[in-house]
Amino acid sequence: MWNQFKTLILLATITGLLVVVGGVIGGRAGMILGLGLGAFMNLVSWWKSDSLVMAMTGAKEVPEGSMPELHAMVGELALRAGIPKPRVLYVDDTTPNAFATGRSPQRAAVAVTRGLVQQLDERQLRGVMAHEFAHILQRDTLISAIAATIAGAITLLANMAQWAAIFGGGRDGERHPMALVATALLAPFAAMLVQMAISRTREYRADRVGAELCQDPLALASALEMIDQTAKRQMQHGLVQSNPSTSHLMIHGLNFGGLSRIFATHPPIPERVKRLRQMARRHLS
């Protein structure tokens, strides 16, 4: 219950940011526009969250006749989870990653990248898919999709603020060029903080629930280690780097070292792996 309340507060914060950014760019009319945009995006995200995420990531649905092993794995996990079989999506990207989307377990979809399918063995892939099923069971997918779309809108408005500051901000007496510059710099940062807060605790919980679902915590631990190693080699490329607003949707998001770790959308991989290994030892004892 507390997590649901916290999520509502965070989403209200994002909508409030849209209002503030709209006000800086366009005064009272901009505030109204920002409020309307926030309400519209929440509504569209509710009904079309899976379509929005597919458009943002370039994911395509995999027909039943293609990738039969993956379809069989998803069907088996769906039976264990007691939910309808989600749609299977595929992203043509070399970095190994995965995500789940959809407003409910009845309208869910799970996605894999080309890199994930090529680099993980069957056991590791099952662990990753179980993690994504955990997000579906916990209904994280709708909230994540709403956060991604609204954060993307905030970034777009911030870019508009930058151009407004360059080309005549402050001429009408309602806008100040420094306020526009501040908005352009701070709005994406604020959106990222909200994404972070939504994502981190959910990832630990999804790791635990997913490991219980596939009954193999070490499979997910091994997969996370391999995904993290590849991500470090391909730091400047890949799905998350090209579209950072989708980072919190993924099993492996934007992570940084040192003090910059506070900006990461996910908990550190070593800590996630440590918890999964502890879970495996408890099951054996």
C-alpha positions in Angstrom: 0.0 0.0 0.0 2.8 2.4 0.9 4.5 1.7 -2.5 1.3 2.5 -4.3 0.9 5.8 -2.4 4.6 6.7 -3.0 4.1 6.0 -6.7 1.1 8.3 -6.9 3.1 11.1 -5.2 5.9 10.6 -7.7 3.6 10.7 -10.7 1.9 13.8 -9.3 5.4 15.4 -9.0 6.2 14.7 -12.6 2.9 16.2 -13.7 3.7 19.2 -11.5 7.0 19.6 -13.2 5.2 19.7 -16.6 3.1 22.6 -15.2 6.1 24.5 -13.9 8.1 24.0 -17.2 5.0 25.0 -19.2 4.6 28.1 -17.0 8.2 29.2 -17.5 8.0 28.7 -21.3 4.5 30.2 -21.8 3.3 31.9 -18.7 -0.3 31.1 -17.5 -1.2 29.6 -20.9 1.9 27.4 -20.7 0.9 26.1 -17.2 -2.5 25.2 -18.5 -0.9 23.5 -21.4 1.5 21.6 -19.1 -1.4 20.4 -16.9 -3.4 19.3 -19.9 -0.4 17.5 -21.3 0.2 15.7 -18.0 -3.4 14.6 -17.8 -3.5 13.5 -21.4 -0.3 11.6 -21.1 -1.5 9.8 -18.0 -4.7 8.8 -19.7 -2.9 7.7 -22.9 -0.3 5.8 -20.9 -3.1 4.0 -19.0 -4.8 2.7 -22.2 -1.8 2.5 -24.6 1.2 2.0 -22.4 2.4 -1.1 -24.3 2.1 0.7 -27.7 3.9 3.8 -26.3 6.8 1.7 -25.0 7.0 -0.3 -28.2 7.3 2.9 -30.2 10.0 4.3 -27.8 12.1 1.2 -28.0 11.5 0.0 -31.5 10.1 -3.3 -30.2 8.2 -5.6 -32.6 5.9 -8.5 -31.7 7.3 -12.0 -32.4 4.8 -14.2 -34.2 4.0 -17.6 -32.6 5.9 -19.4 -35.3 9.1 -17.5 -34.7 11.5 -18.1 -31.8 9.5 -21.1 -30.6 11.9 -21.8 -27.6 11.3 -18.3 -26.3 7.6 -18.6 -26.7 7.6 -21.9 -24.9 9.6 -20.4 -22.0 7.2 -17.4 -21.7 4.2 -19.8 -21.8 5.7 -22.0 -19.0 6.4 -19.0 -16.8 2.9 -17.7 -17.4 1.4 -21.0 -16.2 3.6 -20.8 -13.0 2.6 -17.2 -12.4 -1.1 -17.9 -13.0 -1.5 -15.2 -15.6 -2.3 -15.2 -19.4 0.7 -15.6 -21.6 2.2 -12.1 -22.4 3.0 -11.1 -25.9 6.6 -11.6 -26.9 8.5 -8.6 -28.2 11.9 -8.4 -29.9 14.2 -5.4 -30.2 17.0 -5.5 -32.8 19.7 -4.2 -30.5 23.1 -5.8 -29.8 23.2 -4.9 -26.1 21.6 -7.5 -23.9 18.5 -6.2 -22.2 14.9 -6.9 -21.4 11.8 -5.2 -20.2 8.1 -5.8 -19.5 5.2 -3.5 -20.4 1.4 -3.4 -20.4 -1.2 -1.9 -18.0 -2.2 -5.2 -16.4 -1.3 -8.9 -16.4 -4.1 -9.4 -18.9 -2.5 -7.0 -21.4 1.2 -7.6 -20.7 4.2 -8.0 -23.0 7.8 -9.1 -22.4 10.6 -7.9 -24.6 14.1 -9.2 -25.3 16.9 -7.7 -27.3 18.9 -9.5 -30.0 22.0 -9.2 -27.7 20.2 -10.9 -24.8 19.0 -13.9 -26.9 22.5 -14.3 -28.5 24.6 -14.0 -25.4 22.6 -15.8 -22.6 22.1 -19.5 -22.3 18.6 -20.9 -21.7 18.9 -21.0 -17.9 20.1 -17.4 -17.8 17.4 -16.3 -20.2 14.7 -18.0 -18.0 16.0 -16.1 -15.0 15.7 -12.7 -16.9 12.2 -13.6 -18.1 11.2 -14.5 -14.6 12.4 -11.1 -13.4 10.2 -9.4 -16.0 7.2 -11.6 -15.0 7.7 -10.3 -11.5 7.3 -6.7 -12.7 4.0 -7.8 -14.4 2.8 -9.5 -11.3 3.6 -6.4 -9.1 2.0 -4.1 -11.7 5.1 -2.1 -12.1 4.8 -2.0 -15.8 2.0 0.6 -16.0 3.8 3.0 -13.6 7.1 2.6 -15.4 5.5 3.4 -18.8 3.8 6.5 -17.5 7.0 7.7 -15.9 8.9 7.1 -19.2 6.4 9.0 -21.3 6.0 11.9 -19.0 9.8 12.1 -18.4 10.2 12.2 -22.1 7.7 15.0 -22.4 9.6 17.0 -19.7 12.8 16.6 -21.6 11.1 17.8 -24.8 9.7 20.9 -23.0 13.2 21.6 -21.5 14.6 21.5 -25.0 11.9 24.0 -26.0 12.9 26.2 -23.1 16.5 26.2 -24.3 15.5 27.4 -27.7 13.2 30.0 -26.2 16.1 31.3 -24.1 18.3 31.6 -27.1 15.7 33.2 -29.4 14.1 36.0 -27.4 13.1 34.7 -23.9 11.9 37.5 -21.7 10.6 39.9 -24.4 7.0 39.7 -23.3 7.7 40.5 -19.6 6.4 37.1 -18.4 9.5 35.1 -19.1 13.0 35.6 -17.9 15.8 34.2 -20.0 17.7 32.9 -16.9 14.5 31.1 -15.7 14.3 29.4 -19.1 17.9 28.3 -18.9 17.4 26.9 -15.4 14.3 25.0 -16.6 16.2 23.6 -19.5 18.9 22.3 -17.2 16.8 21.2 -14.2 13.7 19.7 -15.7 15.4 16.6 -17.2 17.4 16.2 -13.9 14.2 16.3 -11.9 12.5 13.8 -14.2 15.5 11.5 -13.8 15.3 11.7 -10.0 11.7 10.6 -10.1 12.5 7.7 -12.5 15.2 6.7 -10.0 12.9 6.7 -7.0 10.3 4.7 -8.9 12.8 2.1 -10.1 15.4 1.1 -7.5 13.3 -0.7 -4.8 11.2 -2.3 -7.4 14.3 -3.9 -9.0 15.3 -5.6 -5.7 11.7 -6.9 -5.3 11.5 -8.1 -8.9 14.8 -10.0 -8.5 13.5 -11.8 -5.5 10.0 -12.6 -6.9 11.5 -13.6 -10.2 14.0 -15.9 -8.6 11.2 -17.6 -6.6 9.2 -17.9 -9.8 11.9 -19.8 -11.8 13.2 -21.4 -8.6 16.8 -20.6 -9.5 18.2 -17.4 -8.0 21.7 -18.2 -9.4 20.4 -18.2 -13.0 19.4 -14.5 -12.7 22.5 -13.7 -10.8 24.7 -15.2 -13.6 22.6 -13.4 -16.2 23.0 -10.0 -14.5 26.7 -10.4 -14.3 27.0 -11.2 -18.0 24.7 -8.3 -19.0 26.7 -5.9 -16.8 30.0 -7.0 -18.3 28.7 -6.5 -21.8 27.1 -3.1 -20.9 30.5 -1.9 -19.7 32.1 -2.8 -23.0 29.3 -1.2 -25.0 28.9 1.9 -22.8 28.4 4.4 -25.6 25.9 2.3 -27.6 22.6 0.5 -27.2 19.0 0.9 -26.5 19.3 2.7 -23.1 22.0 5.1 -24.2 20.1 6.2 -27.3 16.8 6.7 -25.3 17.7 7.4 -21.6 14.0 8.0 -20.7 13.4 4.2 -21.1 16.3 3.3 -18.7 14.1 2.5 -15.7 12.1 0.0 -17.9 15.0 -2.2 -18.5 16.5 -5.0 -16.4 19.8 -3.1 -16.8 19.6 0.7 -16.9 21.9 3.6 -16.8 24.5 3.1 -14.1 27.5 5.2 -13.1 30.5 4.9 -10.9 31.7 7.0 -8.0 29.5 9.8 -6.7 27.6 9.7 -10.0 26.0 6.5 -8.8 23.2 8.5 -7.2 21.9 9.2 -10.7 21.6 5.5 -11.6 18.2 4.2 -12.4 18.9 0.8 -11.0 20.7 -0.6 -7.8 24.3 -1.7 -8.4 24.6 -5.0 -10.1 27.0 -6.4 -7.5 24.5 -5.7 -4.7 21.7 -7.4 -6.7 23.9 -10.4 -7.4 24.9 -10.6 -3.7 21.3 -10.7 -2.6 20.4 -13.4 -5.1 23.4 -15.5 -4.0 22.3 -15.1 -0.4 18.8 -16.2 -1.4 20.2 -19.3 -3.1 22.1 -20.2 0.0 19.0 -19.9 2.2 17.1 -22.2 -0.1 19.9 -24.8 0.1 20.1 -24.7 3.9 
